[in-house]
Amino acid sequence: MEMRITALIVAIGLLLTALHGGWNISDITVLFVVNLGN
């Protein structure tokens, strides 16, 4: 389950990156992972 959730979050991050265009994919991924950790 955790793997699926992580994959979903990464996919959302990629979509946001595509929409905004200026964001770093790695930054978005790190932010989501940190939020999950907390």
mmCIF entry with sequence, helices, sheets and N, C-alpha, C, O atoms, coordinates in Angstrom:
data_MODEL
# 
_entry.id   MODEL 
# 
_entity.id                         1 
_entity.type                       polymer 
_entity.pdbx_number_of_molecules   1 
# 
_entity_poly.entity_id                      1 
_entity_poly.type                           'polypeptide(L)' 
_entity_poly.nstd_linkage                   no 
_entity_poly.nstd_monomer                   no 
_entity_poly.pdbx_seq_one_letter_code       MEMRITALIVAIGLLLTALHGGWNISDITVLFVVNLGN 
_entity_poly.pdbx_seq_one_letter_code_can   MEMRITALIVAIGLLLTALHGGWNISDITVLFVVNLGN 
_entity_poly.pdbx_strand_id                 A 
# 
loop_
_entity_poly_seq.entity_id 
_entity_poly_seq.num 
_entity_poly_seq.mon_id 
_entity_poly_seq.hetero 
1 1  MET n 
1 2  GLU n 
1 3  MET n 
1 4  ARG n 
1 5  ILE n 
1 6  THR n 
1 7  ALA n 
1 8  LEU n 
1 9  ILE n 
1 10 VAL n 
1 11 ALA n 
1 12 ILE n 
1 13 GLY n 
1 14 LEU n 
1 15 LEU n 
1 16 LEU n 
1 17 THR n 
1 18 ALA n 
1 19 LEU n 
1 20 HIS n 
1 21 GLY n 
1 22 GLY n 
1 23 TRP n 
1 24 ASN n 
1 25 ILE n 
1 26 SER n 
1 27 ASP n 
1 28 ILE n 
1 29 THR n 
1 30 VAL n 
1 31 LEU n 
1 32 PHE n 
1 33 VAL n 
1 34 VAL n 
1 35 ASN n 
1 36 LEU n 
1 37 GLY n 
1 38 ASN n 
# 
_struct_asym.id          A 
_struct_asym.entity_id   1 
# 
loop_
_struct_conf.conf_type_id 
_struct_conf.id 
_struct_conf.pdbx_PDB_helix_id 
_struct_conf.beg_label_comp_id 
_struct_conf.beg_label_asym_id 
_struct_conf.beg_label_seq_id 
_struct_conf.pdbx_beg_PDB_ins_code 
_struct_conf.end_label_comp_id 
_struct_conf.end_label_asym_id 
_struct_conf.end_label_seq_id 
_struct_conf.pdbx_end_PDB_ins_code 
_struct_conf.beg_auth_comp_id 
_struct_conf.beg_auth_asym_id 
_struct_conf.beg_auth_seq_id 
_struct_conf.end_auth_comp_id 
_struct_conf.end_auth_asym_id 
_struct_conf.end_auth_seq_id 
_struct_conf.pdbx_PDB_helix_class 
_struct_conf.details 
_struct_conf.pdbx_PDB_helix_length 
HELX_P HELX_P1 AA1 GLU A 2  ? HIS A 20 ? GLU A 2  HIS A 20 1 ? 19 
HELX_P HELX_P2 AA2 ILE A 25 ? GLY A 37 ? ILE A 25 GLY A 37 1 ? 13 
# 
_struct_conf_type.id          HELX_P 
_struct_conf_type.criteria    ? 
_struct_conf_type.reference   ? 
# 
loop_
_atom_site.group_PDB 
_atom_site.id 
_atom_site.type_symbol 
_atom_site.label_atom_id 
_atom_site.label_alt_id 
_atom_site.label_comp_id 
_atom_site.label_asym_id 
_atom_site.label_entity_id 
_atom_site.label_seq_id 
_atom_site.pdbx_PDB_ins_code 
_atom_site.Cartn_x 
_atom_site.Cartn_y 
_atom_site.Cartn_z 
_atom_site.occupancy 
_atom_site.B_iso_or_equiv 
_atom_site.pdbx_formal_charge 
_atom_site.auth_seq_id 
_atom_site.auth_comp_id 
_atom_site.auth_asym_id 
_atom_site.auth_atom_id 
_atom_site.pdbx_PDB_model_num 
ATOM 1   N N  . MET A 1 1  ? 0.831  -1.208 0.000   1.00 0.00 ? 1  MET A N  1 
ATOM 2   C CA . MET A 1 1  ? 0.000  0.000  0.000   1.00 0.00 ? 1  MET A CA 1 
ATOM 3   C C  . MET A 1 1  ? 0.865  1.258  0.000   1.00 0.00 ? 1  MET A C  1 
ATOM 4   O O  . MET A 1 1  ? 0.603  2.199  -0.749  1.00 0.00 ? 1  MET A O  1 
ATOM 5   N N  . GLU A 1 2  ? 1.902  1.268  0.848   1.00 0.00 ? 2  GLU A N  1 
ATOM 6   C CA . GLU A 1 2  ? 2.751  2.456  0.935   1.00 0.00 ? 2  GLU A CA 1 
ATOM 7   C C  . GLU A 1 2  ? 3.407  2.760  -0.410  1.00 0.00 ? 2  GLU A C  1 
ATOM 8   O O  . GLU A 1 2  ? 3.558  3.921  -0.789  1.00 0.00 ? 2  GLU A O  1 
ATOM 9   N N  . MET A 1 3  ? 3.796  1.701  -1.130  1.00 0.00 ? 3  MET A N  1 
ATOM 10  C CA . MET A 1 3  ? 4.429  1.910  -2.431  1.00 0.00 ? 3  MET A CA 1 
ATOM 11  C C  . MET A 1 3  ? 3.447  2.573  -3.390  1.00 0.00 ? 3  MET A C  1 
ATOM 12  O O  . MET A 1 3  ? 3.822  3.462  -4.154  1.00 0.00 ? 3  MET A O  1 
ATOM 13  N N  . ARG A 1 4  ? 2.195  2.141  -3.349  1.00 0.00 ? 4  ARG A N  1 
ATOM 14  C CA . ARG A 1 4  ? 1.184  2.726  -4.246  1.00 0.00 ? 4  ARG A CA 1 
ATOM 15  C C  . ARG A 1 4  ? 0.952  4.183  -3.897  1.00 0.00 ? 4  ARG A C  1 
ATOM 16  O O  . ARG A 1 4  ? 0.837  5.029  -4.784  1.00 0.00 ? 4  ARG A O  1 
ATOM 17  N N  . ILE A 1 5  ? 0.884  4.478  -2.599  1.00 0.00 ? 5  ILE A N  1 
ATOM 18  C CA . ILE A 1 5  ? 0.673  5.866  -2.164  1.00 0.00 ? 5  ILE A CA 1 
ATOM 19  C C  . ILE A 1 5  ? 1.833  6.733  -2.620  1.00 0.00 ? 5  ILE A C  1 
ATOM 20  O O  . ILE A 1 5  ? 1.635  7.837  -3.127  1.00 0.00 ? 5  ILE A O  1 
ATOM 21  N N  . THR A 1 6  ? 3.050  6.225  -2.435  1.00 0.00 ? 6  THR A N  1 
ATOM 22  C CA . THR A 1 6  ? 4.236  6.984  -2.843  1.00 0.00 ? 6  THR A CA 1 
ATOM 23  C C  . THR A 1 6  ? 4.209  7.233  -4.339  1.00 0.00 ? 6  THR A C  1 
ATOM 24  O O  . THR A 1 6  ? 4.499  8.341  -4.793  1.00 0.00 ? 6  THR A O  1 
ATOM 25  N N  . ALA A 1 7  ? 3.860  6.202  -5.114  1.00 0.00 ? 7  ALA A N  1 
ATOM 26  C CA . ALA A 1 7  ? 3.809  6.345  -6.568  1.00 0.00 ? 7  ALA A CA 1 
ATOM 27  C C  . ALA A 1 7  ? 2.756  7.383  -6.956  1.00 0.00 ? 7  ALA A C  1 
ATOM 28  O O  . ALA A 1 7  ? 2.961  8.175  -7.875  1.00 0.00 ? 7  ALA A O  1 
ATOM 29  N N  . LEU A 1 8  ? 1.634  7.370  -6.248  1.00 0.00 ? 8  LEU A N  1 
ATOM 30  C CA . LEU A 1 8  ? 0.565  8.331  -6.538  1.00 0.00 ? 8  LEU A CA 1 
ATOM 31  C C  . LEU A 1 8  ? 1.038  9.749  -6.248  1.00 0.00 ? 8  LEU A C  1 
ATOM 32  O O  . LEU A 1 8  ? 0.785  10.667 -7.028  1.00 0.00 ? 8  LEU A O  1 
ATOM 33  N N  . ILE A 1 9  ? 1.727  9.922  -5.122  1.00 0.00 ? 9  ILE A N  1 
ATOM 34  C CA . ILE A 1 9  ? 2.236  11.247 -4.752  1.00 0.00 ? 9  ILE A CA 1 
ATOM 35  C C  . ILE A 1 9  ? 3.239  11.739 -5.782  1.00 0.00 ? 9  ILE A C  1 
ATOM 36  O O  . ILE A 1 9  ? 3.210  12.904 -6.179  1.00 0.00 ? 9  ILE A O  1 
ATOM 37  N N  . VAL A 1 10 ? 4.125  10.852 -6.214  1.00 0.00 ? 10 VAL A N  1 
ATOM 38  C CA . VAL A 1 10 ? 5.123  11.232 -7.220  1.00 0.00 ? 10 VAL A CA 1 
ATOM 39  C C  . VAL A 1 10 ? 4.424  11.627 -8.512  1.00 0.00 ? 10 VAL A C  1 
ATOM 40  O O  . VAL A 1 10 ? 4.812  12.599 -9.162  1.00 0.00 ? 10 VAL A O  1 
ATOM 41  N N  . ALA A 1 11 ? 3.385  10.868 -8.887  1.00 0.00 ? 11 ALA A N  1 
ATOM 42  C CA . ALA A 1 11 ? 2.646  11.178 -10.111 1.00 0.00 ? 11 ALA A CA 1 
ATOM 43  C C  . ALA A 1 11 ? 2.001  12.558 -10.007 1.00 0.00 ? 11 ALA A C  1 
ATOM 44  O O  . ALA A 1 11 ? 2.028  13.338 -10.959 1.00 0.00 ? 11 ALA A O  1 
ATOM 45  N N  . ILE A 1 12 ? 1.425  12.851 -8.847  1.00 0.00 ? 12 ILE A N  1 
ATOM 46  C CA . ILE A 1 12 ? 0.812  14.172 -8.642  1.00 0.00 ? 12 ILE A CA 1 
ATOM 47  C C  . ILE A 1 12 ? 1.876  15.252 -8.740  1.00 0.00 ? 12 ILE A C  1 
ATOM 48  O O  . ILE A 1 12 ? 1.654  16.306 -9.336  1.00 0.00 ? 12 ILE A O  1 
ATOM 49  N N  . GLY A 1 13 ? 3.046  14.977 -8.144  1.00 0.00 ? 13 GLY A N  1 
ATOM 50  C CA . GLY A 1 13 ? 4.151  15.937 -8.208  1.00 0.00 ? 13 GLY A CA 1 
ATOM 51  C C  . GLY A 1 13 ? 4.561  16.200 -9.646  1.00 0.00 ? 13 GLY A C  1 
ATOM 52  O O  . GLY A 1 13 ? 4.843  17.339 -10.020 1.00 0.00 ? 13 GLY A O  1 
ATOM 53  N N  . LEU A 1 14 ? 4.593  15.139 -10.454 1.00 0.00 ? 14 LEU A N  1 
ATOM 54  C CA . LEU A 1 14 ? 4.963  15.298 -11.861 1.00 0.00 ? 14 LEU A CA 1 
ATOM 55  C C  . LEU A 1 14 ? 3.918  16.134 -12.594 1.00 0.00 ? 14 LEU A C  1 
ATOM 56  O O  . LEU A 1 14 ? 4.262  16.976 -13.424 1.00 0.00 ? 14 LEU A O  1 
ATOM 57  N N  . LEU A 1 15 ? 2.652  15.904 -12.288 1.00 0.00 ? 15 LEU A N  1 
ATOM 58  C CA . LEU A 1 15 ? 1.586  16.685 -12.927 1.00 0.00 ? 15 LEU A CA 1 
ATOM 59  C C  . LEU A 1 15 ? 1.698  18.152 -12.546 1.00 0.00 ? 15 LEU A C  1 
ATOM 60  O O  . LEU A 1 15 ? 1.555  19.033 -13.394 1.00 0.00 ? 15 LEU A O  1 
ATOM 61  N N  . LEU A 1 16 ? 1.955  18.414 -11.266 1.00 0.00 ? 16 LEU A N  1 
ATOM 62  C CA . LEU A 1 16 ? 2.105  19.802 -10.819 1.00 0.00 ? 16 LEU A CA 1 
ATOM 63  C C  . LEU A 1 16 ? 3.298  20.439 -11.508 1.00 0.00 ? 16 LEU A C  1 
ATOM 64  O O  . LEU A 1 16 ? 3.251  21.605 -11.901 1.00 0.00 ? 16 LEU A O  1 
ATOM 65  N N  . THR A 1 17 ? 4.368  19.669 -11.651 1.00 0.00 ? 17 THR A N  1 
ATOM 66  C CA . THR A 1 17 ? 5.569  20.190 -12.313 1.00 0.00 ? 17 THR A CA 1 
ATOM 67  C C  . THR A 1 17 ? 5.252  20.549 -13.760 1.00 0.00 ? 17 THR A C  1 
ATOM 68  O O  . THR A 1 17 ? 5.689  21.585 -14.261 1.00 0.00 ? 17 THR A O  1 
ATOM 69  N N  . ALA A 1 18 ? 4.487  19.681 -14.430 1.00 0.00 ? 18 ALA A N  1 
ATOM 70  C CA . ALA A 1 18 ? 4.142  19.930 -15.827 1.00 0.00 ? 18 ALA A CA 1 
ATOM 71  C C  . ALA A 1 18 ? 3.265  21.181 -15.946 1.00 0.00 ? 18 ALA A C  1 
ATOM 72  O O  . ALA A 1 18 ? 3.391  21.951 -16.898 1.00 0.00 ? 18 ALA A O  1 
ATOM 73  N N  . LEU A 1 19 ? 2.380  21.370 -14.969 1.00 0.00 ? 19 LEU A N  1 
ATOM 74  C CA . LEU A 1 19 ? 1.475  22.521 -15.017 1.00 0.00 ? 19 LEU A CA 1 
ATOM 75  C C  . LEU A 1 19 ? 2.209  23.823 -14.716 1.00 0.00 ? 19 LEU A C  1 
ATOM 76  O O  . LEU A 1 19 ? 1.999  24.828 -15.395 1.00 0.00 ? 19 LEU A O  1 
ATOM 77  N N  . HIS A 1 20 ? 3.062  23.808 -13.706 1.00 0.00 ? 20 HIS A N  1 
ATOM 78  C CA . HIS A 1 20 ? 3.762  25.036 -13.309 1.00 0.00 ? 20 HIS A CA 1 
ATOM 79  C C  . HIS A 1 20 ? 4.980  25.292 -14.185 1.00 0.00 ? 20 HIS A C  1 
ATOM 80  O O  . HIS A 1 20 ? 5.283  26.437 -14.520 1.00 0.00 ? 20 HIS A O  1 
ATOM 81  N N  . GLY A 1 21 ? 5.678  24.220 -14.554 1.00 0.00 ? 21 GLY A N  1 
ATOM 82  C CA . GLY A 1 21 ? 6.794  24.352 -15.489 1.00 0.00 ? 21 GLY A CA 1 
ATOM 83  C C  . GLY A 1 21 ? 8.088  24.822 -14.851 1.00 0.00 ? 21 GLY A C  1 
ATOM 84  O O  . GLY A 1 21 ? 9.163  24.524 -15.370 1.00 0.00 ? 21 GLY A O  1 
ATOM 85  N N  . GLY A 1 22 ? 8.020  25.552 -13.736 1.00 0.00 ? 22 GLY A N  1 
ATOM 86  C CA . GLY A 1 22 ? 9.247  26.105 -13.171 1.00 0.00 ? 22 GLY A CA 1 
ATOM 87  C C  . GLY A 1 22 ? 9.740  25.353 -11.946 1.00 0.00 ? 22 GLY A C  1 
ATOM 88  O O  . GLY A 1 22 ? 10.835 25.612 -11.448 1.00 0.00 ? 22 GLY A O  1 
ATOM 89  N N  . TRP A 1 23 ? 8.928  24.423 -11.464 1.00 0.00 ? 23 TRP A N  1 
ATOM 90  C CA . TRP A 1 23 ? 9.296  23.711 -10.246 1.00 0.00 ? 23 TRP A CA 1 
ATOM 91  C C  . TRP A 1 23 ? 10.243 22.559 -10.524 1.00 0.00 ? 23 TRP A C  1 
ATOM 92  O O  . TRP A 1 23 ? 10.276 21.999 -11.620 1.00 0.00 ? 23 TRP A O  1 
ATOM 93  N N  . ASN A 1 24 ? 11.007 22.226 -9.507  1.00 0.00 ? 24 ASN A N  1 
ATOM 94  C CA . ASN A 1 24 ? 11.930 21.105 -9.610  1.00 0.00 ? 24 ASN A CA 1 
ATOM 95  C C  . ASN A 1 24 ? 11.208 19.848 -9.131  1.00 0.00 ? 24 ASN A C  1 
ATOM 96  O O  . ASN A 1 24 ? 10.615 19.843 -8.052  1.00 0.00 ? 24 ASN A O  1 
ATOM 97  N N  . ILE A 1 25 ? 11.257 18.787 -9.928  1.00 0.00 ? 25 ILE A N  1 
ATOM 98  C CA . ILE A 1 25 ? 10.576 17.545 -9.561  1.00 0.00 ? 25 ILE A CA 1 
ATOM 99  C C  . ILE A 1 25 ? 11.108 17.020 -8.230  1.00 0.00 ? 25 ILE A C  1 
ATOM 100 O O  . ILE A 1 25 ? 10.338 16.582 -7.375  1.00 0.00 ? 25 ILE A O  1 
ATOM 101 N N  . SER A 1 26 ? 12.420 17.067 -8.063  1.00 0.00 ? 26 SER A N  1 
ATOM 102 C CA . SER A 1 26 ? 13.021 16.545 -6.837  1.00 0.00 ? 26 SER A CA 1 
ATOM 103 C C  . SER A 1 26 ? 12.542 17.332 -5.625  1.00 0.00 ? 26 SER A C  1 
ATOM 104 O O  . SER A 1 26 ? 12.297 16.754 -4.566  1.00 0.00 ? 26 SER A O  1 
ATOM 105 N N  . ASP A 1 27 ? 12.407 18.646 -5.772  1.00 0.00 ? 27 ASP A N  1 
ATOM 106 C CA . ASP A 1 27 ? 11.946 19.472 -4.656  1.00 0.00 ? 27 ASP A CA 1 
ATOM 107 C C  . ASP A 1 27 ? 10.535 19.073 -4.237  1.00 0.00 ? 27 ASP A C  1 
ATOM 108 O O  . ASP A 1 27 ? 10.250 18.940 -3.047  1.00 0.00 ? 27 ASP A O  1 
ATOM 109 N N  . ILE A 1 28 ? 9.657  18.884 -5.213  1.00 0.00 ? 28 ILE A N  1 
ATOM 110 C CA . ILE A 1 28 ? 8.275  18.504 -4.920  1.00 0.00 ? 28 ILE A CA 1 
ATOM 111 C C  . ILE A 1 28 ? 8.246  17.145 -4.226  1.00 0.00 ? 28 ILE A C  1 
ATOM 112 O O  . ILE A 1 28 ? 7.525  16.957 -3.246  1.00 0.00 ? 28 ILE A O  1 
ATOM 113 N N  . THR A 1 29 ? 9.033  16.200 -4.739  1.00 0.00 ? 29 THR A N  1 
ATOM 114 C CA . THR A 1 29 ? 9.069  14.862 -4.150  1.00 0.00 ? 29 THR A CA 1 
ATOM 115 C C  . THR A 1 29 ? 9.540  14.930 -2.708  1.00 0.00 ? 29 THR A C  1 
ATOM 116 O O  . THR A 1 29 ? 8.961  14.291 -1.829  1.00 0.00 ? 29 THR A O  1 
ATOM 117 N N  . VAL A 1 30 ? 10.594 15.707 -2.462  1.00 0.00 ? 30 VAL A N  1 
ATOM 118 C CA . VAL A 1 30 ? 11.127 15.839 -1.099  1.00 0.00 ? 30 VAL A CA 1 
ATOM 119 C C  . VAL A 1 30 ? 10.077 16.439 -0.175  1.00 0.00 ? 30 VAL A C  1 
ATOM 120 O O  . VAL A 1 30 ? 9.913  15.987 0.958   1.00 0.00 ? 30 VAL A O  1 
ATOM 121 N N  . LEU A 1 31 ? 9.365  17.456 -0.653  1.00 0.00 ? 31 LEU A N  1 
ATOM 122 C CA . LEU A 1 31 ? 8.336  18.097 0.172   1.00 0.00 ? 31 LEU A CA 1 
ATOM 123 C C  . LEU A 1 31 ? 7.253  17.091 0.560   1.00 0.00 ? 31 LEU A C  1 
ATOM 124 O O  . LEU A 1 31 ? 6.832  17.049 1.716   1.00 0.00 ? 31 LEU A O  1 
ATOM 125 N N  . PHE A 1 32 ? 6.804  16.287 -0.392  1.00 0.00 ? 32 PHE A N  1 
ATOM 126 C CA . PHE A 1 32 ? 5.770  15.298 -0.097  1.00 0.00 ? 32 PHE A CA 1 
ATOM 127 C C  . PHE A 1 32 ? 6.276  14.250 0.881   1.00 0.00 ? 32 PHE A C  1 
ATOM 128 O O  . PHE A 1 32 ? 5.562  13.861 1.806   1.00 0.00 ? 32 PHE A O  1 
ATOM 129 N N  . VAL A 1 33 ? 7.517  13.787 0.677   1.00 0.00 ? 33 VAL A N  1 
ATOM 130 C CA . VAL A 1 33 ? 8.086  12.762 1.560   1.00 0.00 ? 33 VAL A CA 1 
ATOM 131 C C  . VAL A 1 33 ? 8.212  13.305 2.978   1.00 0.00 ? 33 VAL A C  1 
ATOM 132 O O  . VAL A 1 33 ? 7.920  12.604 3.947   1.00 0.00 ? 33 VAL A O  1 
ATOM 133 N N  . VAL A 1 34 ? 8.650  14.560 3.095   1.00 0.00 ? 34 VAL A N  1 
ATOM 134 C CA . VAL A 1 34 ? 8.785  15.179 4.421   1.00 0.00 ? 34 VAL A CA 1 
ATOM 135 C C  . VAL A 1 34 ? 7.420  15.283 5.089   1.00 0.00 ? 34 VAL A C  1 
ATOM 136 O O  . VAL A 1 34 ? 7.288  15.022 6.285   1.00 0.00 ? 34 VAL A O  1 
ATOM 137 N N  . ASN A 1 35 ? 6.412  15.663 4.321   1.00 0.00 ? 35 ASN A N  1 
ATOM 138 C CA . ASN A 1 35 ? 5.061  15.771 4.877   1.00 0.00 ? 35 ASN A CA 1 
ATOM 139 C C  . ASN A 1 35 ? 4.563  14.407 5.347   1.00 0.00 ? 35 ASN A C  1 
ATOM 140 O O  . ASN A 1 35 ? 3.916  14.311 6.390   1.00 0.00 ? 35 ASN A O  1 
ATOM 141 N N  . LEU A 1 36 ? 4.858  13.356 4.590   1.00 0.00 ? 36 LEU A N  1 
ATOM 142 C CA . LEU A 1 36 ? 4.454  12.007 4.988   1.00 0.00 ? 36 LEU A CA 1 
ATOM 143 C C  . LEU A 1 36 ? 5.189  11.596 6.253   1.00 0.00 ? 36 LEU A C  1 
ATOM 144 O O  . LEU A 1 36 ? 4.611  10.964 7.138   1.00 0.00 ? 36 LEU A O  1 
ATOM 145 N N  . GLY A 1 37 ? 6.467  11.957 6.337   1.00 0.00 ? 37 GLY A N  1 
ATOM 146 C CA . GLY A 1 37 ? 7.274  11.602 7.501   1.00 0.00 ? 37 GLY A CA 1 
ATOM 147 C C  . GLY A 1 37 ? 6.714  12.221 8.773   1.00 0.00 ? 37 GLY A C  1 
ATOM 148 O O  . GLY A 1 37 ? 6.776  11.625 9.848   1.00 0.00 ? 37 GLY A O  1 
ATOM 149 N N  . ASN A 1 38 ? 6.167  13.427 8.638   1.00 0.00 ? 38 ASN A N  1 
ATOM 150 C CA . ASN A 1 38 ? 5.621  14.100 9.810   1.00 0.00 ? 38 ASN A CA 1 
ATOM 151 C C  . ASN A 1 38 ? 4.178  13.657 10.031  1.00 0.00 ? 38 ASN A C  1 
ATOM 152 O O  . ASN A 1 38 ? 3.531  14.110 10.975  1.00 0.00 ? 38 ASN A O  1 
# 
